[in-house]
Amino acid sequence: MMTDLRNRTVIRYLGGESGHRSFFGGTHSRARIIFLAGSLVFGMVFTPLIGWPALAAAAVSCGVTFLVTAKTHRGSIVDRRRKRARWKKRTRAGTTRFVPYEVGAWDQLQQALTDARTTKDMVARETAVEAAKAVVAMRANPDGSDGLGWLQYGRGEPGIAWHAPVGEQSYLSVTFTVSGQLRGIESASVMARAAHGWGAFLAARAVPSVLVQDVQITTRVLPADTALQEFWVLNNLDPAAPVDAVASYEEVLRLTGNDAMVQRHFVTVNWPLTPVFFDAARKYGDGRDGWRALMRQEIASTKRGLTESKIGRVEVLTARQVAAVLRHQQNPSRPIDFVANVHPNRVGEPAEEEFSAHIVDSIDPLTGLPVRWWHRTAAIRAEALATAARTQLWVLDLLIGKDIQFIRSVSFHLHLVPASEAKVAARQDLVRDTAEALSRREAGQLDTDDTDVHMTAARRRRQDLVSGSQHHGAVWIGFVTISVRSREELARASRQLEETCSTGLGIESLDWLDSYQAAASGTTWPIGRGLVASAPSFSARVYSRLAGKSDKEALT
């Protein structure tokens, strides 16, 4: 990070690399590393036994591996094959549909399935298959919020979500709504202070002693809602007001609302349920009461930190408000603040899925008419982002771009890495990149652009993490979900989004999360889904074990 002293603009370097260097140099995919390692082991084992045929087979295997795992703007051959296989498996299993769980309907489905299985004819077999798919489709939570429950969901108190997704670490999350760093026209110095404030907030929560691990920033871009202005007029309008004046105000509301998009910002903070968290909560009380008491302090500390970070007005959402936001994102016909008849344990809308779309069939609560919304989600990965100097406004075209007038959610996930661990990783990456460049030079080969970009990024990270800088590391990924009314609009919106990201943001390609779009929608919901952090290094795990959970005799 650097600051231009002439205009006080904070500049950061993003893009170019998304992981640490592998044994083979560079940032290769897991599939390529596994296949290459297998080919090398095969060659070393069988070449002494059968001679050159084994060596030739290993060489051919390595060549094929490089071809099928080569990255393109549509992904690699392996990635495309994996998507098609996943989609066929999900279609056969019936998990491409979602029906909210209801006790009565569930009992009827179970009885129908039992009756069909006890009857020995072809019609009964087909009925049993359909009943089994209907049972699979009826679930408590949609795919995007699998394993979501609540530690605290009372009225008027902060909603503490308890997540236990399959195959991942359990965690608690709390969502805050913020008004944003900039409101209207602001000076460059205000922008610089806001950027430094946000960086200080993240750095303060990346130290090993803090229980926070992930932070998600979500912006919901939706059409302007004039309901509050209309409500104000309804309560304050003079009965004797001229008809022309009333009509004029109605026209102002209509004109200002046409093609106008507004932004709603959310910050979601995650607390992983680790032995360190359990030990800290035990000092506040027994069982879940200790968890809640600890979280009350953590929520207050986080809210204070967000306020000090100059991110605008900060409020904590209740469980009903979070559920209302989730249901609005699935069915944008629901106002985002509409909490009537919302229960925290019912966050899903009836939906089905196509290979490239998440389709929600629901009801407009204002008119009572059926509506259908089409959603598609793409990932913004670091390796697809051109390495360049960027300010905190680098995603502005995505948030308020005049060329994209469809509803969308933009979410960035940050996994905070303590400085000690990030410094070791940056040093190792720089050493490996330098060694690769040196070996190419000694062999008389030209250095590749990828190696130069990775080495530059690693050097910058190492400079940022110098002792005393108070900087920490982070792993990040971004997601964008677009929402429109039809398949044709979805196709057009997808192309418009790709063009905006390519020309305005420097994103070479978007990774459309096809074959599991329903689950991908959850990455832009304010519940902390979408980022699996890289495993810590061996030395970091050793030091973590040596540090223990806490001192039993200490107060904290």
C-alpha positions as semicolon CSV with decimal commas, in nm:
position;residue;x (nm);y (nm);z (nm)
1;M;0,000;0,000;0,000
2;M;0,122;0,351;-0,073
3;T;-0,019;0,704;-0,043
4;D;0,015;0,976;-0,304
5;L;0,105;1,286;-0,100
6;R;-0,016;1,524;-0,371
7;N;-0,381;1,417;-0,363
8;R;-0,385;1,201;-0,051
9;T;-0,524;0,905;-0,245
10;V;-0,461;0,559;-0,103
11;I;-0,333;0,319;-0,368
12;R;-0,324;-0,059;-0,334
13;Y;-0,194;-0,324;-0,572
14;L;-0,439;-0,605;-0,638
15;G;-0,453;-0,896;-0,879
16;G;-0,218;-1,135;-1,052
17;E;-0,196;-1,414;-0,795
18;S;-0,443;-1,619;-0,596
19;G;-0,231;-1,869;-0,408
20;H;0,113;-1,964;-0,290
21;R;0,373;-2,123;-0,513
22;S;0,365;-2,496;-0,570
23;F;0,651;-2,745;-0,592
24;F;0,643;-2,709;-0,971
25;G;0,665;-2,328;-0,954
26;G;0,386;-2,080;-1,013
27;T;0,029;-2,111;-0,889
28;H;-0,099;-2,433;-1,042
29;S;-0,438;-2,589;-0,983
30;R;-0,477;-2,881;-0,745
31;A;-0,578;-3,112;-1,032
32;R;-0,262;-3,031;-1,230
33;I;-0,037;-3,088;-0,928
34;I;-0,200;-3,425;-0,850
35;F;-0,177;-3,551;-1,208
36;L;0,183;-3,431;-1,253
37;A;0,289;-3,587;-0,925
38;G;0,121;-3,914;-1,024
39;S;0,297;-3,913;-1,361
40;L;0,638;-3,851;-1,200
41;V;0,587;-4,128;-0,946
42;F;0,479;-4,366;-1,224
43;G;0,790;-4,282;-1,427
44;M;1,029;-4,323;-1,133
45;V;0,880;-4,657;-1,026
46;F;0,832;-4,831;-1,361
47;T;1,122;-4,695;-1,569
48;P;1,381;-4,919;-1,394
49;L;1,144;-5,215;-1,444
50;I;1,030;-5,187;-1,807
51;G;1,260;-4,918;-1,946
52;W;1,177;-4,648;-2,200
53;P;0,803;-4,733;-2,247
54;A;0,736;-4,624;-1,888
55;L;0,936;-4,305;-1,940
56;A;0,744;-4,230;-2,262
57;A;0,409;-4,297;-2,091
58;A;0,503;-4,060;-1,807
59;A;0,603;-3,789;-2,057
60;V;0,280;-3,829;-2,254
61;S;0,080;-3,820;-1,930
62;C;0,250;-3,493;-1,828
63;G;0,176;-3,341;-2,170
64;V;-0,190;-3,443;-2,158
65;T;-0,213;-3,308;-1,804
66;F;-0,087;-2,965;-1,913
67;L;-0,339;-2,960;-2,200
68;V;-0,651;-3,061;-2,004
69;T;-0,568;-2,833;-1,708
70;A;-0,465;-2,526;-1,913
71;K;-0,659;-2,217;-1,804
72;T;-0,871;-2,040;-2,063
73;H;-1,138;-1,770;-2,045
74;R;-1,392;-2,056;-2,020
75;G;-1,194;-2,257;-1,768
76;S;-0,995;-2,573;-1,832
77;I;-1,118;-2,895;-1,992
78;V;-1,111;-3,062;-1,651
79;D;-1,323;-2,784;-1,502
80;R;-1,584;-2,812;-1,777
81;R;-1,598;-3,191;-1,745
82;R;-1,637;-3,157;-1,370
83;K;-1,927;-2,913;-1,409
84;R;-2,112;-3,140;-1,652
85;A;-2,061;-3,444;-1,428
86;R;-2,182;-3,250;-1,124
87;W;-2,493;-3,132;-1,308
88;K;-2,585;-3,485;-1,425
89;K;-2,541;-3,620;-1,073
90;R;-2,756;-3,346;-0,920
91;T;-3,026;-3,388;-1,185
92;R;-3,051;-3,761;-1,116
93;A;-3,063;-3,701;-0,739
94;G;-3,331;-3,432;-0,764
95;T;-3,136;-3,166;-0,570
96;T;-3,192;-2,908;-0,844
97;R;-3,528;-2,817;-0,684
98;F;-3,598;-2,659;-0,347
99;V;-3,927;-2,662;-0,159
100;P;-3,941;-2,508;0,191
101;Y;-3,996;-2,769;0,459
102;E;-4,345;-2,809;0,602
103;V;-4,443;-3,080;0,849
104;G;-4,775;-3,173;0,685
105;A;-4,635;-3,188;0,331
106;W;-4,334;-3,387;0,453
107;D;-4,555;-3,649;0,619
108;Q;-4,763;-3,684;0,302
109;L;-4,451;-3,733;0,089
110;Q;-4,311;-3,992;0,327
111;Q;-4,641;-4,182;0,325
112;A;-4,660;-4,170;-0,057
113;L;-4,303;-4,296;-0,081
114;T;-4,373;-4,583;0,159
115;D;-4,689;-4,685;-0,028
116;A;-4,511;-4,678;-0,364
117;R;-4,223;-4,892;-0,239
118;T;-4,454;-5,159;-0,100
119;T;-4,635;-5,199;-0,435
120;K;-4,470;-5,426;-0,693
121;D;-4,549;-5,282;-1,037
122;M;-4,395;-5,045;-1,291
123;V;-4,625;-4,753;-1,210
124;A;-4,538;-4,781;-0,841
125;R;-4,167;-4,777;-0,923
126;E;-4,202;-4,457;-1,122
127;T;-4,412;-4,308;-0,843
128;A;-4,148;-4,405;-0,590
129;V;-3,877;-4,233;-0,794
130;E;-4,080;-3,913;-0,820
131;A;-4,169;-3,926;-0,451
132;A;-3,803;-3,975;-0,359
133;K;-3,708;-3,668;-0,565
134;A;-3,986;-3,468;-0,398
135;V;-3,852;-3,572;-0,056
136;V;-3,501;-3,463;-0,155
137;A;-3,633;-3,128;-0,283
138;M;-3,804;-3,044;0,047
139;R;-3,536;-2,906;0,277
140;A;-3,517;-2,671;0,574
141;N;-3,269;-2,433;0,408
142;P;-3,186;-2,357;0,045
143;D;-2,847;-2,464;-0,088
144;G;-2,701;-2,118;-0,038
145;S;-2,761;-2,132;0,339
146;D;-2,708;-2,501;0,414
147;G;-2,669;-2,563;0,787
148;L;-2,792;-2,218;0,892
149;G;-2,942;-2,188;1,241
150;W;-2,955;-1,924;1,512
151;L;-2,785;-1,883;1,847
152;Q;-2,991;-1,570;1,916
153;Y;-3,298;-1,461;1,720
154;G;-3,516;-1,263;1,961
155;R;-3,696;-0,945;1,862
156;G;-3,500;-0,625;1,907
157;E;-3,167;-0,798;1,977
158;P;-2,873;-0,868;1,746
159;G;-2,922;-1,177;1,535
160;I;-2,640;-1,428;1,587
161;A;-2,645;-1,688;1,310
162;W;-2,500;-2,032;1,385
163;H;-2,361;-2,201;1,074
164;A;-2,275;-2,570;1,041
165;P;-2,226;-2,622;0,664
166;V;-2,148;-2,977;0,556
167;G;-1,774;-3,043;0,539
168;E;-1,674;-2,699;0,672
169;Q;-1,590;-2,546;1,007
170;S;-1,883;-2,420;1,213
171;Y;-1,895;-2,048;1,287
172;L;-2,113;-1,767;1,419
173;S;-2,192;-1,458;1,213
174;V;-2,345;-1,118;1,279
175;T;-2,452;-0,874;1,006
176;F;-2,422;-0,497;1,032
177;T;-2,581;-0,245;0,798
178;V;-2,370;0,061;0,717
179;S;-2,440;0,377;0,519
180;G;-2,104;0,372;0,337
181;Q;-1,777;0,565;0,342
182;L;-1,878;0,840;0,099
183;R;-2,208;1,027;0,088
184;G;-2,228;1,264;-0,208
185;I;-1,923;1,469;-0,311
186;E;-1,625;1,426;-0,078
187;S;-1,265;1,544;-0,093
188;A;-0,967;1,318;-0,160
189;S;-0,850;1,359;0,201
190;V;-1,184;1,225;0,328
191;M;-1,146;0,926;0,096
192;A;-0,793;0,864;0,222
193;R;-0,900;0,878;0,588
194;A;-1,187;0,640;0,516
195;A;-0,954;0,393;0,343
196;H;-0,702;0,408;0,629
197;G;-0,985;0,366;0,880
198;W;-1,114;0,054;0,708
199;G;-0,764;-0,089;0,686
200;A;-0,711;-0,024;1,057
201;F;-1,039;-0,205;1,136
202;L;-0,927;-0,513;0,944
203;A;-0,574;-0,505;1,084
204;A;-0,703;-0,486;1,442
205;R;-0,899;-0,808;1,385
206;A;-0,623;-1,002;1,213
207;V;-0,404;-1,040;1,521
208;P;-0,398;-1,397;1,661
209;S;-0,557;-1,296;1,993
210;V;-0,880;-1,176;1,826
211;L;-1,156;-1,433;1,764
212;V;-1,269;-1,286;1,429
213;Q;-1,151;-1,468;1,116
214;D;-1,353;-1,358;0,811
215;V;-1,520;-1,033;0,704
216;Q;-1,771;-1,003;0,418
217;I;-1,867;-0,673;0,255
218;T;-2,192;-0,688;0,055
219;T;-2,355;-0,419;-0,156
220;R;-2,709;-0,467;-0,283
221;V;-2,787;-0,255;-0,589
222;L;-3,163;-0,223;-0,647
223;P;-3,417;0,023;-0,790
224;A;-3,504;0,325;-0,581
225;D;-3,802;0,277;-0,349
226;T;-4,018;0,586;-0,300
227;A;-4,236;0,422;-0,034
228;L;-4,089;0,633;0,248
229;Q;-4,148;0,960;0,060
230;E;-4,504;0,854;-0,025
231;F;-4,565;0,760;0,338
232;W;-4,435;1,101;0,451
233;V;-4,665;1,278;0,205
234;L;-4,960;1,068;0,321
235;N;-4,909;1,183;0,679
236;N;-4,811;1,544;0,615
237;L;-5,010;1,649;0,310
238;D;-5,233;1,950;0,364
239;P;-5,593;1,854;0,273
240;A;-5,628;2,193;0,108
241;A;-5,322;2,147;-0,114
242;P;-5,386;2,224;-0,483
243;V;-5,438;1,923;-0,705
244;D;-5,171;2,047;-0,947
245;A;-4,914;2,061;-0,664
246;V;-4,992;1,703;-0,558
247;A;-4,968;1,583;-0,918
248;S;-4,639;1,769;-0,958
249;Y;-4,488;1,594;-0,655
250;E;-4,606;1,257;-0,783
251;E;-4,434;1,332;-1,113
252;V;-4,112;1,422;-0,932
253;L;-4,118;1,089;-0,749
254;R;-4,182;0,903;-1,073
255;L;-3,907;1,079;-1,266
256;T;-3,647;1,042;-0,992
257;G;-3,732;0,674;-0,955
258;N;-3,704;0,585;-1,324
259;D;-3,381;0,398;-1,400
260;A;-3,241;0,505;-1,061
261;M;-3,046;0,249;-0,860
262;V;-2,961;0,276;-0,491
263;Q;-2,710;0,082;-0,281
264;R;-2,753;-0,093;0,051
265;H;-2,432;-0,195;0,227
266;F;-2,380;-0,478;0,475
267;V;-2,077;-0,601;0,670
268;T;-2,084;-0,959;0,797
269;V;-1,829;-1,072;1,054
270;N;-1,754;-1,440;1,127
271;W;-1,635;-1,598;1,451
272;P;-1,517;-1,959;1,396
273;L;-1,617;-2,208;1,666
274;T;-1,270;-2,321;1,765
275;P;-1,129;-2,445;2,098
276;V;-1,002;-2,090;2,158
277;F;-1,358;-1,955;2,122
278;F;-1,498;-2,222;2,355
279;D;-1,234;-2,149;2,617
280;A;-1,300;-1,773;2,600
281;A;-1,679;-1,827;2,626
282;R;-1,637;-2,057;2,926
283;K;-1,514;-1,758;3,127
284;Y;-1,841;-1,575;3,059
285;G;-2,076;-1,854;3,159
286;D;-2,172;-2,215;3,102
287;G;-2,281;-2,353;2,766
288;R;-2,473;-2,132;2,525
289;D;-2,517;-1,862;2,788
290;G;-2,141;-1,812;2,787
291;W;-2,143;-1,796;2,407
292;R;-2,408;-1,524;2,408
293;A;-2,234;-1,323;2,679
294;L;-1,905;-1,336;2,487
295;M;-2,079;-1,243;2,163
296;R;-2,242;-0,940;2,326
297;Q;-1,896;-0,805;2,396
298;E;-1,768;-0,902;2,052
299;I;-2,063;-0,736;1,877
300;A;-2,018;-0,415;2,077
301;S;-1,645;-0,413;1,997
302;T;-1,709;-0,473;1,626
303;K;-1,975;-0,202;1,607
304;R;-1,738;0,042;1,779
305;G;-1,460;-0,053;1,535
306;L;-1,687;-0,007;1,233
307;T;-1,797;0,333;1,360
308;E;-1,436;0,442;1,410
309;S;-1,345;0,316;1,062
310;K;-1,553;0,599;0,908
311;I;-1,781;0,362;0,724
312;G;-2,091;0,564;0,803
313;R;-2,385;0,495;1,029
314;V;-2,368;0,144;1,176
315;E;-2,658;-0,069;1,297
316;V;-2,679;-0,436;1,396
317;L;-2,943;-0,641;1,216
318;T;-3,182;-0,867;1,405
319;A;-3,239;-1,225;1,291
320;R;-3,571;-1,128;1,128
321;Q;-3,400;-0,846;0,937
322;V;-3,129;-1,082;0,810
323;A;-3,394;-1,333;0,702
324;A;-3,585;-1,053;0,526
325;V;-3,271;-0,954;0,333
326;L;-3,212;-1,317;0,228
327;R;-3,569;-1,358;0,107
328;H;-3,550;-1,024;-0,077
329;Q;-3,235;-1,134;-0,257
330;Q;-3,413;-1,450;-0,376
331;N;-3,734;-1,262;-0,457
332;P;-3,651;-0,894;-0,529
333;S;-4,026;-0,821;-0,548
334;R;-4,016;-0,829;-0,167
335;P;-3,897;-0,496;-0,022
336;I;-3,560;-0,541;0,145
337;D;-3,689;-0,412;0,480
338;F;-4,018;-0,603;0,469
339;V;-4,012;-0,815;0,788
340;A;-4,385;-0,885;0,817
341;N;-4,456;-1,259;0,848
342;V;-4,080;-1,333;0,835
343;H;-3,943;-1,603;1,065
344;P;-3,566;-1,650;1,102
345;N;-3,597;-2,024;1,045
346;R;-3,768;-1,982;0,706
347;V;-3,520;-1,808;0,478
348;G;-3,581;-1,997;0,153
349;E;-3,815;-1,930;-0,139
350;P;-3,941;-2,212;-0,369
351;A;-3,689;-2,253;-0,649
352;E;-3,554;-2,471;-0,924
353;E;-3,226;-2,471;-1,104
354;E;-3,089;-2,479;-1,456
355;F;-2,726;-2,532;-1,550
356;S;-2,665;-2,155;-1,562
357;A;-2,948;-2,013;-1,356
358;H;-3,113;-2,017;-1,014
359;I;-3,487;-1,965;-1,072
360;V;-3,715;-1,853;-0,789
361;D;-4,094;-1,880;-0,814
362;S;-4,265;-1,683;-0,542
363;I;-4,533;-1,423;-0,466
364;D;-4,516;-1,046;-0,473
365;P;-4,630;-0,958;-0,117
366;L;-4,756;-0,616;-0,228
367;T;-4,984;-0,741;-0,509
368;G;-5,031;-1,109;-0,427
369;L;-4,940;-1,205;-0,786
370;P;-4,692;-1,482;-0,874
371;V;-4,344;-1,369;-0,982
372;R;-4,040;-1,546;-1,126
373;W;-3,683;-1,425;-1,086
374;W;-3,372;-1,556;-1,261
375;H;-3,035;-1,531;-1,084
376;R;-2,679;-1,606;-1,195
377;T;-2,361;-1,576;-0,991
378;A;-1,999;-1,531;-1,098
379;A;-1,676;-1,526;-0,899
380;I;-1,410;-1,255;-0,929
381;R;-1,078;-1,429;-0,868
382;A;-0,744;-1,264;-0,809
383;E;-0,570;-1,444;-1,097
384;A;-0,824;-1,295;-1,340
385;L;-0,762;-0,942;-1,213
386;A;-0,491;-0,744;-1,388
387;T;-0,224;-0,632;-1,143
388;A;-0,243;-0,253;-1,119
389;A;-0,254;0,036;-0,875
390;R;-0,610;0,076;-0,751
391;T;-0,797;0,304;-0,515
392;Q;-1,092;0,207;-0,297
393;L;-1,319;0,321;-0,584
394;W;-1,198;0,059;-0,832
395;V;-1,534;-0,127;-0,826
396;L;-1,740;0,189;-0,872
397;D;-1,842;0,096;-1,228
398;L;-1,984;-0,229;-1,096
399;L;-2,183;-0,055;-0,824
400;I;-2,323;0,249;-1,006
401;G;-2,237;0,186;-1,370
402;K;-2,496;0,345;-1,598
403;D;-2,467;0,060;-1,849
404;I;-2,592;-0,206;-1,608
405;Q;-2,944;-0,127;-1,493
406;F;-3,032;-0,468;-1,352
407;I;-3,056;-0,570;-0,985
408;R;-2,734;-0,717;-0,851
409;S;-2,544;-0,804;-0,535
410;V;-2,167;-0,753;-0,509
411;S;-1,985;-0,925;-0,226
412;F;-1,618;-0,946;-0,127
413;H;-1,495;-1,196;0,132
414;L;-1,175;-1,134;0,329
415;H;-0,998;-1,403;0,529
416;L;-0,767;-1,227;0,774
417;V;-0,417;-1,370;0,808
418;P;-0,187;-1,270;1,098
419;A;0,126;-1,082;0,992
420;S;0,365;-1,353;1,111
421;E;0,207;-1,616;0,887
422;A;0,157;-1,381;0,591
423;K;0,520;-1,268;0,615
424;V;0,650;-1,626;0,595
425;A;0,430;-1,703;0,293
426;A;0,539;-1,384;0,112
427;R;0,906;-1,463;0,178
428;Q;0,870;-1,821;0,049
429;D;0,685;-1,706;-0,263
430;L;0,950;-1,442;-0,337
431;V;1,233;-1,695;-0,296
432;R;1,066;-1,947;-0,528
433;D;0,984;-1,683;-0,791
434;T;1,339;-1,546;-0,781
435;A;1,483;-1,898;-0,809
436;E;1,259;-1,974;-1,108
437;A;1,362;-1,649;-1,283
438;L;1,730;-1,722;-1,213
439;S;1,706;-2,077;-1,349
440;R;1,541;-1,952;-1,667
441;R;1,812;-1,690;-1,712
442;E;2,092;-1,945;-1,663
443;A;1,925;-2,174;-1,916
444;G;1,921;-1,893;-2,171
445;Q;1,541;-1,862;-2,169
446;L;1,334;-1,547;-2,159
447;D;1,151;-1,487;-1,836
448;T;0,773;-1,526;-1,853
449;D;0,530;-1,250;-1,772
450;D;0,359;-1,466;-1,509
451;T;0,679;-1,512;-1,312
452;D;0,755;-1,140;-1,324
453;V;0,401;-1,049;-1,209
454;H;0,407;-1,302;-0,925
455;M;0,752;-1,191;-0,813
456;T;0,647;-0,824;-0,814
457;A;0,333;-0,902;-0,612
458;A;0,529;-1,111;-0,361
459;R;0,787;-0,833;-0,321
460;R;0,513;-0,578;-0,255
461;R;0,352;-0,804;0,002
462;R;0,685;-0,849;0,176
463;Q;0,741;-0,472;0,183
464;D;0,393;-0,411;0,325
465;L;0,451;-0,670;0,599
466;V;0,782;-0,527;0,721
467;S;0,816;-0,528;1,100
468;G;0,645;-0,234;1,267
469;S;0,412;-0,161;0,976
470;Q;0,105;-0,294;1,164
471;H;-0,012;-0,453;0,839
472;H;-0,151;-0,805;0,818
473;G;-0,232;-1,041;0,535
474;A;-0,562;-1,132;0,374
475;V;-0,704;-1,379;0,126
476;W;-0,992;-1,243;-0,079
477;I;-1,248;-1,337;-0,340
478;G;-1,541;-1,148;-0,492
479;F;-1,883;-1,260;-0,615
480;V;-2,155;-1,094;-0,824
481;T;-2,517;-1,212;-0,849
482;I;-2,745;-1,064;-1,114
483;S;-3,126;-1,084;-1,090
484;V;-3,366;-1,037;-1,382
485;R;-3,713;-1,145;-1,493
486;S;-3,645;-1,389;-1,779
487;R;-3,388;-1,619;-1,938
488;E;-3,336;-1,377;-2,229
489;E;-3,271;-1,087;-1,990
490;L;-3,031;-1,306;-1,795
491;A;-2,827;-1,380;-2,108
492;R;-2,809;-1,009;-2,197
493;A;-2,725;-0,909;-1,840
494;S;-2,447;-1,167;-1,824
495;R;-2,281;-1,021;-2,133
496;Q;-2,322;-0,665;-2,005
497;L;-2,165;-0,762;-1,673
498;E;-1,869;-0,926;-1,846
499;E;-1,814;-0,617;-2,063
500;T;-1,831;-0,379;-1,764
501;C;-1,588;-0,591;-1,561
502;S;-1,347;-0,620;-1,854
503;T;-1,341;-0,254;-1,960
504;G;-1,396;-0,075;-1,631
505;L;-1,247;-0,301;-1,365
506;G;-0,964;-0,477;-1,545
507;I;-1,110;-0,824;-1,486
508;E;-1,001;-1,050;-1,770
509;S;-1,275;-1,309;-1,713
510;L;-1,558;-1,391;-1,474
511;D;-1,585;-1,743;-1,338
512;W;-1,954;-1,828;-1,378
513;L;-2,041;-2,081;-1,109
514;D;-2,259;-2,291;-1,336
515;S;-2,393;-2,636;-1,238
516;Y;-2,449;-2,518;-0,879
517;Q;-2,601;-2,171;-0,918
518;A;-2,844;-2,216;-0,627
519;A;-2,559;-2,267;-0,383
520;A;-2,358;-1,992;-0,553
521;S;-2,636;-1,741;-0,480
522;G;-2,551;-1,776;-0,111
523;T;-2,206;-1,628;-0,168
524;T;-2,366;-1,283;-0,205
525;W;-2,605;-1,323;0,088
526;P;-2,480;-1,151;0,407
527;I;-2,412;-1,477;0,592
528;G;-2,038;-1,526;0,532
529;R;-2,049;-1,805;0,271
530;G;-1,812;-1,842;-0,022
531;L;-1,452;-1,837;0,102
532;V;-1,253;-2,142;0,207
533;A;-0,925;-2,014;0,348
534;S;-0,599;-2,180;0,254
535;A;-0,459;-2,414;0,514
536;P;-0,199;-2,252;0,742
537;S;0,162;-2,356;0,703
538;F;0,318;-2,630;0,914
539;S;0,514;-2,379;1,121
540;A;0,199;-2,172;1,184
541;R;0,016;-2,482;1,307
542;V;0,308;-2,569;1,536
543;Y;0,319;-2,220;1,690
544;S;-0,058;-2,225;1,731
545;R;-0,035;-2,551;1,925
546;L;0,250;-2,415;2,137
547;A;0,043;-2,108;2,222
548;G;-0,242;-2,323;2,351
549;K;-0,598;-2,203;2,401
550;S;-0,527;-1,969;2,693
551;D;-0,363;-1,953;3,033
552;K;-0,594;-2,123;3,281
553;E;-0,484;-1,886;3,558
554;A;-0,529;-1,572;3,347
555;L;-0,846;-1,365;3,335
556;T;-0,854;-1,365;2,953
